[in-house]
Amino acid sequence: MMSAHTTPGFSYTITRTLQAPADAVWAAWTNAEQYAEWAWAKEGSVEIDARTGGAWKSTVVTPEGEFPLTGSYLEVVDGERLVMGMDIPGRAEPEVMTLTLDRHEGGGTGVTVSQTCDTAEARDQAEEGTNMLLDSLTEFLAKRV
């Protein structure tokens, strides 16, 4: 199941139900080796310190080239919620993305990702990227669970 909602203010929220336990979804987001497998990361580029105040980095490889990403964890509630700040060149404050997991009976997991961007174009690009990431995560988990 999938739904998307876009609100004024250049924000988006995407909610999906994954057929995987919440612990597996959490590990895929917080374990550097697992994250690298599904998030198009350059080999050896992922570092994750998934705790409030911890840092993360990854170099994403796309047909257009390599894009280094860095940021920090603004809030971590183990197994439930990640609030990630993403460093944006030329922007004083990080852009914030929030991931929330909702454990469903029977082993499925609700995943909600939300983000607010500076422009409609940036929001649309971020929303498209998040949908692509969630598609890849779904495929990754289907092979593991």
Secondary structure, DSSP 8 states (H G I E B T S, - for coil): -EEEEEETTTEEEEEEEESS-HHHHHHHHH-HHHHHHHTTB-TT--EE--STT-EEEEEEEETTEEEEEEEEEEEEETTTEEEEEE--TT-SS-EEEEEEEEE-TTS-EEEEEEEE-SSHHHHHHHHHHHHHHHHHHHHHHHHH-
